[in-house]
């Protein structure tokens, strides 16, 4: 039921928090929060034991189907906790820590909101960890650019005001996307639907009164914001172009389906409300 966490959602939440508990290691070891940036032997051993211990606990607690969910949520929680460790203090990797927190929280919250909102469509794919080859390549490219530029132009990665702007873009984009998912309820699905279900309705209220595709608008600015946060000039341009092209094609595909589902009702909505993305007007089609 919408609004209540089922067994899968509860398992994912507990596992995410268990993974994120890595952030408490400095307190347990009585060491500096910069444990991850310069861990030393003691820090590395503590991280290894934490990972092994948490994984063993998940294996004991959850049967195979739930374990698959739990281990993914735990991995994202671990990444979030490591991001918190890097974000603390004056570490040279502080802004990358912000990025780790943003990335892991985005992917985990995709699963959690789906579990609350539309549990019938919930699957391992709801984490969006295997979104596409192009998505994974884009993420890898951003890590490579950040590392190389940090080695050769370290001052470029210490522009705090610019990273703060990127962080605000990330927060805005993710909040807008999740607001869209919650507003749409069971009408929201990570996969474009080709057949109209009995419960499928046209949502025009809330953030859908601002933009026709608020979830895509949020994801668009979130993705660009991650690269502004990292001060990755090449990937800022690359992400903007690639994301714009992807969402232009996705919106045209989706709107053909929505016109087929709702006819004149959607065309009227389309005339009144913008897509929300720059220079994207959607499919040019009339009844």
C-alpha positions as CSV (number, residue, x, y, z in Angstrom):
1,X,0.0,0.0,0.0
2,X,1.1,3.5,-0.8
3,X,2.5,5.4,2.2
4,X,3.6,2.3,4.1
5,X,7.0,0.5,3.8
6,X,6.7,-3.1,2.9
7,X,9.2,-5.8,3.8
8,X,11.5,-4.8,0.9
9,X,11.5,-1.1,1.9
10,X,12.2,-1.8,5.6
11,X,15.1,-4.2,4.7
12,X,16.6,-1.5,2.4
13,X,16.3,1.2,5.0
14,X,17.9,-0.8,7.8
15,X,20.6,-1.9,5.5
16,X,21.3,1.6,4.2
17,X,21.6,2.9,7.8
18,X,23.8,-0.1,8.7
19,X,26.2,0.7,5.8
20,X,26.2,4.4,6.7
21,X,27.3,3.6,10.3
22,X,30.8,3.5,8.9
23,X,30.7,7.3,9.6
24,X,30.8,6.4,13.3
25,X,34.2,4.6,13.1
26,X,36.3,7.6,14.1
27,X,34.2,7.9,17.3
28,X,34.7,4.2,18.0
29,X,38.5,4.4,17.3
30,X,38.9,7.7,19.1
31,X,40.6,9.1,15.9
32,X,40.1,12.1,13.6
33,X,37.1,12.2,11.2
34,X,39.7,12.4,8.4
35,X,40.2,8.7,8.9
36,X,39.2,7.9,5.3
37,X,41.4,10.6,3.6
38,X,44.5,9.3,5.3
39,X,43.5,6.1,7.0
40,X,46.8,4.3,7.8
41,X,46.9,0.6,8.8
42,X,44.4,1.0,11.7
43,X,41.9,2.9,9.5
44,X,42.1,0.4,6.7
45,X,41.7,-2.5,9.0
46,X,38.7,-0.9,10.6
47,X,37.0,-0.3,7.2
48,X,37.7,-3.8,6.1
49,X,36.2,-5.3,9.3
50,X,33.2,-3.0,9.1
51,X,32.4,-4.2,5.5
52,X,33.0,-7.8,6.4
53,X,30.9,-7.6,9.6
54,X,28.0,-5.8,8.0
55,X,27.9,-8.2,5.1
56,X,28.0,-11.2,7.4
57,X,25.1,-9.7,9.4
58,X,23.0,-9.2,6.2
59,X,23.6,-12.8,5.2
60,X,22.4,-14.0,8.6
61,X,19.4,-11.7,8.8
62,X,17.9,-11.8,5.3
63,X,17.0,-14.7,3.0
64,X,18.4,-14.6,-0.6
65,X,15.7,-12.4,-2.3
66,X,15.9,-9.7,0.5
67,X,19.7,-10.0,0.7
68,X,20.0,-8.8,-2.9
69,X,18.1,-5.7,-1.9
70,X,19.9,-5.3,1.4
71,X,23.4,-5.6,0.0
72,X,22.7,-2.9,-2.6
73,X,21.2,-0.6,0.0
74,X,24.1,-1.3,2.4
75,X,26.6,-0.5,-0.4
76,X,24.9,2.9,-1.0
77,X,24.8,3.5,2.8
78,X,28.5,2.7,3.0
79,X,29.3,5.1,0.2
80,X,27.2,7.8,2.0
81,X,29.0,7.2,5.2
82,X,32.4,7.4,3.5
83,X,31.2,10.6,1.9
84,X,30.4,12.0,5.3
85,X,33.9,11.1,6.5
86,X,35.5,12.8,3.6
87,X,33.3,15.9,4.0
88,X,34.4,16.5,7.5
89,X,37.3,18.8,8.3
90,X,39.7,20.3,5.8
91,X,40.5,17.3,3.7
92,X,41.5,18.0,0.1
93,X,38.8,15.4,-0.9
94,X,36.1,17.2,1.0
95,X,34.1,18.2,-2.1
96,X,34.3,14.7,-3.4
97,X,32.8,13.6,-0.1
98,X,29.8,15.9,-0.9
99,X,29.6,14.2,-4.3
100,X,29.6,10.7,-2.8
101,X,26.8,11.7,-0.4
102,X,24.8,13.2,-3.2
103,X,25.2,10.3,-5.6
104,X,24.5,7.5,-3.0
105,X,21.5,9.3,-1.5
106,X,20.0,9.9,-5.0
107,X,20.2,6.2,-5.9
108,X,18.9,5.0,-2.6
109,X,16.1,7.4,-2.4
110,X,14.9,6.3,-5.8
111,X,14.3,2.9,-4.4
112,X,12.9,4.1,-1.1
113,X,10.4,6.5,-2.6
114,X,9.3,3.8,-5.1
115,X,8.8,1.4,-2.2
116,X,6.5,3.9,-0.5
117,X,4.8,5.2,-3.6
118,X,4.4,2.4,-6.0
119,X,5.5,-0.9,-4.5
120,X,3.9,-2.9,-7.4
121,X,6.7,-1.6,-9.7
122,X,9.5,-2.1,-7.1
123,X,12.5,-4.2,-8.3
124,X,16.2,-4.2,-8.0
125,X,16.3,-1.9,-11.0
126,X,14.6,0.8,-8.8
127,X,18.0,1.6,-7.4
128,X,18.9,2.8,-10.9
129,X,22.4,1.4,-10.4
130,X,22.3,-0.3,-13.8
131,X,20.5,2.5,-15.5
132,X,22.5,2.2,-18.8
133,X,26.0,1.8,-20.1
134,X,26.1,5.4,-21.0
135,X,25.1,6.5,-17.5
136,X,27.9,4.3,-16.0
137,X,30.4,5.6,-18.5
138,X,29.5,9.2,-17.6
139,X,30.0,8.5,-13.9
140,X,33.4,6.9,-14.6
141,X,34.4,9.8,-16.8
142,X,33.6,12.3,-14.0
143,X,35.7,10.4,-11.5
144,X,38.7,10.2,-14.0
145,X,38.4,13.9,-14.7
146,X,38.3,14.8,-11.0
147,X,41.3,12.6,-10.2
148,X,43.5,13.9,-13.1
149,X,42.7,17.5,-12.5
150,X,43.3,17.1,-8.8
151,X,46.7,15.7,-9.6
152,X,47.7,18.4,-12.1
153,X,45.5,21.4,-11.1
154,X,44.8,20.9,-7.4
155,X,43.7,24.5,-6.9
156,X,40.8,23.9,-9.4
157,X,39.3,21.5,-6.9
158,X,39.3,23.9,-4.0
159,X,36.8,26.5,-5.3
160,X,34.4,26.2,-2.3
161,X,31.9,28.7,-3.6
162,X,31.5,26.9,-6.9
163,X,31.2,23.5,-5.2
164,X,28.6,25.1,-2.9
165,X,26.6,26.2,-6.0
166,X,26.8,22.7,-7.3
167,X,25.6,21.2,-4.0
168,X,22.6,23.6,-4.1
169,X,21.8,22.5,-7.6
170,X,22.0,18.9,-6.5
171,X,19.7,19.4,-3.5
172,X,17.2,21.4,-5.6
173,X,17.2,18.8,-8.5
174,X,16.9,15.8,-6.2
175,X,14.1,17.4,-4.1
176,X,12.2,18.3,-7.2
177,X,12.5,14.8,-8.6
178,X,11.3,13.2,-5.4
179,X,8.5,15.7,-5.1
180,X,7.4,14.7,-8.6
181,X,7.5,11.0,-7.7
182,X,5.5,11.5,-4.6
183,X,2.9,13.7,-6.3
184,X,2.5,11.2,-9.2
185,X,2.1,8.3,-6.8
186,X,1.4,5.1,-8.5
187,X,1.3,6.9,-11.8
188,X,5.1,7.2,-11.6
189,X,7.2,4.5,-13.1
190,X,10.9,4.3,-14.0
191,X,9.9,2.6,-17.2
192,X,7.8,4.4,-19.8
193,X,4.5,2.6,-19.9
194,X,3.0,1.6,-23.3
195,X,-0.3,0.4,-21.9
196,X,-2.7,2.4,-19.7
197,X,-3.7,0.8,-16.5
198,X,-7.1,1.2,-14.8
199,X,-5.5,3.5,-12.1
200,X,-3.5,5.6,-14.5
201,X,-4.6,9.3,-14.3
202,X,-3.1,12.5,-15.7
203,X,-1.4,14.4,-12.9
204,X,-1.4,18.2,-13.3
205,X,-1.3,19.4,-9.7
206,X,1.7,20.3,-7.4
207,X,5.0,20.4,-9.2
208,X,3.2,19.1,-12.3
209,X,1.5,22.5,-12.4
210,X,5.0,24.1,-12.8
211,X,6.5,21.7,-15.4
212,X,5.1,18.8,-17.4
213,X,8.1,16.7,-16.6
214,X,9.4,17.8,-13.2
215,X,11.1,14.5,-12.5
216,X,13.2,14.9,-15.6
217,X,13.9,18.6,-14.8
218,X,15.1,17.6,-11.4
219,X,17.3,14.9,-12.7
220,X,18.7,17.2,-15.4
221,X,19.8,19.9,-12.9
222,X,20.9,17.2,-10.4
223,X,23.3,15.6,-12.9
224,X,24.8,18.9,-14.0
225,X,25.1,20.0,-10.4
226,X,27.2,17.0,-9.5
227,X,29.8,18.1,-12.0
228,X,29.7,21.8,-10.8
229,X,30.2,20.4,-7.3
230,X,33.3,18.5,-8.5
231,X,34.5,21.5,-10.4
232,X,34.8,19.3,-13.5
233,X,34.6,21.8,-16.5
234,X,34.7,19.1,-19.2
235,X,32.0,17.0,-17.6
236,X,29.8,20.0,-16.9
237,X,29.6,20.6,-20.6
238,X,29.4,16.9,-21.5
239,X,26.7,16.2,-18.9
240,X,24.6,19.1,-20.0
241,X,24.7,18.1,-23.7
242,X,24.2,14.4,-23.1
243,X,21.4,14.9,-20.5
244,X,19.6,17.4,-22.7
245,X,19.7,15.1,-25.7
246,X,18.6,12.1,-23.6
247,X,15.6,13.9,-22.0
248,X,14.6,15.5,-25.4
249,X,14.2,12.0,-26.9
250,X,12.7,10.6,-23.7
251,X,10.1,13.3,-23.4
252,X,9.1,12.9,-27.1
253,X,8.7,9.2,-26.6
254,X,6.7,9.6,-23.4
255,X,4.4,12.3,-24.8
256,X,3.4,10.2,-27.7
257,X,2.2,7.6,-25.1
258,X,0.5,10.3,-23.0
259,X,-1.4,11.7,-26.0
260,X,-2.5,8.2,-26.8
261,X,-3.7,7.6,-23.2
262,X,-5.4,11.0,-22.6
263,X,-5.9,12.6,-26.0
264,X,-7.2,16.2,-25.9
265,X,-6.9,16.4,-22.1
266,X,-3.1,16.0,-22.4
267,X,-2.8,18.3,-25.4
268,X,-4.6,21.0,-23.5
269,X,-2.2,20.5,-20.5
270,X,0.7,20.6,-22.9
271,X,-0.4,23.9,-24.3
272,X,-0.6,25.5,-20.8
273,X,2.4,24.0,-19.0
274,X,6.0,24.1,-20.2
275,X,8.2,21.0,-20.3
276,X,10.6,22.6,-17.8
277,X,13.7,21.9,-19.7
278,X,15.5,24.5,-21.9
279,X,14.6,24.5,-25.6
280,X,12.6,21.3,-25.2
281,X,8.9,21.7,-26.2
282,X,8.0,18.0,-26.5
283,X,6.5,16.0,-29.3
284,X,4.9,18.1,-32.1
285,X,1.7,16.1,-32.6
286,X,-1.9,17.1,-32.9
287,X,-5.0,14.9,-32.9
